[in-house]
Amino acid sequence: MSKSLKVGILSMGEMGVGIAKLLIAHGFPVATNCQGRSQDTIDRAREANVELLSSDLELVNQCQLILSVVPPRDAEATAQRVIDALSGGPKREDLYYADLNAVAPSTCRGIATTIEKARVPIRFIDGCIIGGPPRSKDAPDPGTNQTASDDSHASWKRPRIPVSGPDSLADLPDGAEVADVLNFRVISPSIGAASGLKMCFAAMTKGFTAIATQTFTTARSLGVADELHTEMAELIPRQLQIAEGSVPSMVPKAYRWVREMEEIAKTMEEDGGWTRGLFDGAAGIYREVASDLTLKEEKPGKRKRGTTIEEVATIMSEGLQKKKKKTV
């Protein structure tokens, strides 16, 4: 049965589409504005049965909740889009806006301050996504549009979404239910807490992926990649297993992870008292992957190259060696 609460999602990337499918399977109508986006994005939204609106104004007028699920570099601009759409419009009930992006606590607090200064009817929720996109456990492949056989939580694989801040979806009609469906978990009344948790978690996971990418690439250049694999399999098999899964899956996301590493570096400096060097370095690794002439063509769900850690290492080794020769 369709619910009265309509959810807007910006934008329709892999995660956004997964969240849309989860909500729709549980009876919540979902809309987006794909104006100016690629045909692939539009097709993903249509295949997920997301309503396509022609403007941000339509989106804020029709939805009671907007989820911002964009690359970190677009988090502030996306919030400004919603502010602009609400500015000067007719009076309305508060719009709930959940920023679920991988940004530093100070970036998140800056967005909240911008909203407050704009004096628009927005209730801001700081959130983060830990885990992969939601998908039906009945679906044979994450890229399919198959929905679950029923709408229970048990039939879906869902990420965890910790949230923080003074406002709660429980104050919104049907809000408690949508929060339950999305796996929201309140961790603090302070804006910045959820974003900070994401930064620390991603430092451990994506930071390791950066180290593994650089290490296996260098081992390939040295001619000892097979030996490295043998030693890791014998002595640290769990780390090898994680590397073999995370490095290939990172390739089509590398361009997004550049800014995420920079946001982590910002967090470590501002909130942890460390220097930025470690994660600015990780950003550089992902920048190299994202700019590689072969790997930069890879898209989620349309993989051709770099589907194993060995192939990623080989491609990156060859590309970096060519770059090195040009500078000599």
C-alpha positions in Angstrom: 0.0 0.0 0.0 1.4 3.4 -1.0 2.4 5.7 1.8 1.6 9.4 2.0 5.2 10.5 2.6 6.9 11.2 -0.7 10.7 11.0 -0.7 13.0 13.0 -3.1 16.5 11.6 -3.8 19.3 13.6 -5.2 20.8 11.9 -7.1 20.3 8.6 -9.0 23.7 7.0 -8.7 24.2 3.4 -7.7 23.4 4.1 -4.0 20.6 6.5 -4.7 18.9 4.0 -7.0 19.3 1.3 -4.4 17.7 3.4 -1.7 14.9 4.3 -4.1 14.2 0.6 -4.9 14.1 -0.1 -1.2 11.6 2.7 -0.4 9.4 1.9 -3.4 9.3 -1.8 -2.4 7.9 -0.6 1.0 5.3 1.6 -0.5 6.9 5.0 -0.4 6.7 7.0 -3.6 10.1 8.4 -4.7 10.9 11.3 -7.1 14.0 12.9 -8.4 15.1 15.7 -10.8 17.4 14.3 -13.5 17.6 17.5 -15.5 21.1 17.9 -17.0 22.1 14.4 -16.0 23.4 11.6 -18.3 21.1 9.3 -20.1 22.5 6.4 -18.0 21.3 8.2 -14.9 17.8 8.9 -16.4 17.6 5.2 -17.4 18.5 4.0 -14.0 15.8 6.2 -12.4 13.1 5.0 -14.9 14.1 1.3 -14.4 13.7 1.8 -10.6 10.2 3.3 -11.1 11.3 6.7 -9.7 9.2 9.6 -10.8 11.1 12.1 -12.9 10.4 15.7 -12.2 11.5 18.6 -14.4 12.8 21.0 -11.7 14.1 21.3 -8.1 11.0 23.5 -7.5 8.7 20.6 -8.3 10.8 18.3 -6.1 10.6 20.5 -3.0 6.9 21.2 -3.6 6.0 17.5 -3.8 8.3 15.9 -1.3 8.4 16.0 2.5 11.8 14.4 2.8 14.9 14.8 0.5 17.9 12.6 0.8 21.1 13.9 -0.5 23.2 11.0 -1.9 25.9 12.6 -4.1 29.7 12.5 -4.5 31.3 14.4 -1.6 32.3 17.2 -4.0 28.7 17.9 -4.7 27.3 17.9 -1.2 27.3 21.7 -0.6 26.0 22.5 -4.1 23.2 20.0 -3.7 22.1 21.6 -0.5 22.2 25.0 -2.1 20.0 23.8 -5.0 17.3 22.8 -2.4 17.7 26.2 -0.6 17.4 28.1 -3.9 14.2 26.1 -4.8 12.6 26.9 -1.5 13.7 30.6 -1.4 11.0 33.0 -2.2 8.4 30.3 -2.6 5.0 30.0 -0.9 5.0 29.2 2.8 5.0 25.4 3.5 5.5 22.9 6.2 9.1 22.1 7.0 11.0 20.0 4.5 13.3 17.4 6.1 16.7 17.3 4.4 19.1 14.4 5.2 22.7 14.9 4.0 24.0 11.3 3.7 27.2 12.2 2.0 30.8 11.3 2.9 32.0 14.7 4.2 33.9 16.0 7.1 32.0 17.2 10.2 33.0 20.8 9.5 31.6 20.5 6.0 28.4 19.1 7.3 28.1 21.9 10.0 28.8 24.4 7.2 25.9 23.1 5.2 23.6 23.3 8.3 24.8 26.9 8.9 24.1 27.9 5.3 20.6 26.5 5.6 20.0 28.4 8.9 21.2 31.7 7.4 19.0 31.2 4.4 15.9 31.1 6.7 14.2 28.4 4.6 11.8 25.8 6.1 14.3 23.0 6.3 15.0 20.6 9.1 18.5 19.3 8.7 19.7 15.8 9.5 23.3 14.7 9.4 23.7 11.2 8.2 26.1 8.7 6.7 25.9 5.4 4.8 28.0 2.5 5.9 27.8 -0.5 3.5 26.7 -1.1 -0.1 23.5 -0.1 -1.9 20.3 -1.7 -0.7 19.3 -4.7 -2.8 16.8 -7.5 -2.7 18.2 -10.7 -1.4 16.1 -12.4 -4.1 17.8 -10.5 -6.9 20.5 -12.6 -8.7 22.7 -9.5 -9.3 23.0 -6.1 -7.7 22.5 -4.4 -11.1 19.1 -5.9 -11.7 15.7 -4.3 -11.1 14.2 -7.3 -9.4 12.4 -6.6 -6.2 12.0 -8.7 -3.1 9.2 -11.3 -2.9 7.8 -9.3 0.0 8.5 -5.9 1.6 9.9 -7.1 4.9 13.3 -6.0 6.0 14.5 -9.6 6.1 14.2 -9.7 2.3 16.6 -6.9 1.7 20.3 -6.3 2.3 20.5 -2.8 3.6 23.4 -0.5 4.6 23.5 1.0 8.0 22.6 4.7 8.2 23.7 6.4 11.4 22.2 9.9 11.8 22.7 12.8 14.2 21.3 16.2 15.0 18.4 17.8 16.9 15.7 16.9 14.4 14.2 13.5 13.8 12.1 11.9 11.1 9.8 10.7 13.9 8.3 14.1 13.9 7.2 13.7 10.3 4.0 11.7 9.3 5.2 8.2 8.3 8.7 9.4 9.2 9.3 6.8 11.8 8.4 4.1 9.3 10.6 5.4 6.6 13.5 5.8 9.1 13.0 2.1 10.0 13.0 1.0 6.4 16.2 3.0 5.7 17.9 1.5 8.8 18.4 5.0 10.4 20.0 4.8 13.8 20.3 8.0 15.9 23.8 8.3 17.5 23.9 11.8 18.8 22.0 15.1 19.0 25.0 16.9 17.5 25.3 17.8 13.8 28.7 16.4 12.7 28.7 13.2 14.7 27.3 11.0 11.9 29.6 12.6 9.4 32.6 12.1 11.7 31.7 8.4 12.2 31.7 8.0 8.4 35.1 9.6 8.0 36.6 7.3 10.6 35.0 4.2 9.2 36.0 5.1 5.6 39.5 5.8 6.8 39.8 2.2 7.8 38.1 0.7 4.8 38.9 2.9 1.8 42.3 3.9 3.4 43.2 0.2 3.3 42.0 -0.1 -0.3 44.4 2.8 -1.3 47.3 1.1 0.5 46.5 -2.2 -1.3 46.2 -0.5 -4.7 49.6 1.2 -4.3 51.2 -1.9 -2.8 50.1 -4.4 -5.5 50.9 -2.0 -8.3 54.4 -1.5 -6.9 54.8 -5.2 -6.5 53.8 -5.7 -10.1 56.4 -3.2 -11.2 59.1 -5.0 -9.1 58.1 -8.4 -10.5 57.1 -9.8 -7.1 53.3 -9.6 -7.3 52.9 -13.4 -7.3 55.3 -13.7 -4.3 53.4 -11.0 -2.4 50.1 -12.9 -3.0 51.7 -16.1 -1.8 53.0 -14.6 1.4 49.8 -12.8 2.2 47.8 -15.9 1.5 50.0 -17.8 4.0 50.3 -15.2 6.7 47.5 -12.6 6.4 44.8 -14.3 4.3 42.0 -12.1 5.6 43.8 -8.9 4.4 44.4 -10.5 1.1 40.7 -11.5 0.7 39.7 -7.9 1.5 42.2 -6.5 -1.0 41.1 -8.8 -3.7 37.5 -7.7 -3.3 37.9 -4.0 -2.6 40.5 -2.9 -5.2 38.6 -4.0 -8.3 35.3 -2.7 -7.0 36.9 0.7 -6.3 37.9 1.3 -9.9 34.6 3.0 -11.2 34.3 4.9 -7.9 37.8 6.2 -7.7 36.9 9.7 -9.0 34.5 10.1 -6.1 36.9 8.8 -3.5 39.4 11.5 -4.3 37.3 14.1 -2.5 36.3 11.6 0.2 39.9 11.1 1.1 40.4 14.9 1.2 37.4 15.2 3.5 38.9 12.5 5.8 42.2 14.4 5.8 40.3 17.5 6.8 38.6 15.6 9.6 41.9 14.1 10.9 43.4 17.6 10.9 40.5 19.6 12.4 39.1 17.0 14.8 42.0 14.6 15.4 44.9 17.0 15.5 46.9 15.1 12.9 48.5 16.3 9.7 46.7 15.8 6.4 49.5 13.9 4.7 48.3 10.3 5.0 44.9 10.8 3.5 45.9 13.5 1.0 48.3 10.8 -0.2 45.4 8.3 -0.5 43.5 10.9 -2.5 46.5 11.0 -4.9 46.3 7.2 -5.4 42.6 7.4 -6.3 43.3 10.4 -8.5 45.8 8.3 -10.5 43.3 5.4 -10.9 40.6 7.8 -12.0 42.8 9.4 -14.6 44.2 6.2 -16.0 43.4 6.0 -19.7 42.0 2.5 -19.4 40.4 2.4 -16.0 38.7 5.7 -16.2 36.2 4.3 -18.8 34.9 1.7 -16.2 31.3 2.3 -15.0 29.4 0.5 -12.2 27.5 -2.5 -13.7 29.3 -2.2 -17.0 32.7 -3.6 -16.1 35.3 -4.7 -18.7 38.8 -4.0 -17.4 40.3 -4.0 -13.9 38.0 -6.7 -12.5 40.7 -8.4 -10.5 43.4 -7.0 -8.3 46.0 -8.4 -10.6 44.6 -6.7 -13.6 44.3 -3.4 -11.7 47.9 -3.6 -10.6 49.1 -4.5 -14.1 47.2 -1.6 -15.8 48.3 0.9 -13.1 51.9 -0.3 -13.3 52.0 0.1 -17.0 50.4 3.5 -16.9 52.6 4.9 -14.2 55.8 3.6 -15.9 54.7 5.3 -19.1 54.1 8.5 -17.2 57.5 8.2 -15.5 59.3 7.8 -18.9 57.6 11.0 -20.2 59.0 13.0 -17.3 62.6 11.7 -17.6 
